């Protein structure tokens, strides 16, 4: 079961998933680049017939699994006759959210512990 899930997920994470179609513009070739992450897992269970509950033997069993993949833009390769360079795409939203959260937590802790020290 896990092999099937792994095969399904890894078949989606190909070079085509990471590198987009090249774009030719004014003597440059721009190749979009993505980050791809994938994961999978599975589990199972069983029961026992050794205990009885109200005259009914207990039975069990089960299993399951799943997987997934995600791709998001990472940057672009710019290829010219003189050089090749990678231009990263930076998403500032998580960084700004983290800074705002830390600032708010600092203010809250200052108020809580500032009152206790008086």
BELWORA-V205649 format. One record per run of one state. SS is the DSSP state (helix for helix, strand for strand, loop for the rest). FROM is the first residue (numbers start at 1). LEN is the number of residues. Records with the same first field share a line. If there is no record, write none. Layout:
# BELWORA-V205649
SS: FROM-LEN ; FROM-LEN
This chain:
# BELWORA-V205649
loop: 1-1 ; 13-2 ; 20-3 ; 26-2 ; 46-6 ; 54-2 ; 58-4 ; 80-4 ; 89-4 ; 117-2
helix: 2-11 ; 15-4 ; 93-24
strand: 19-1 ; 23-3 ; 28-18 ; 52-2 ; 56-2 ; 62-18 ; 84-5
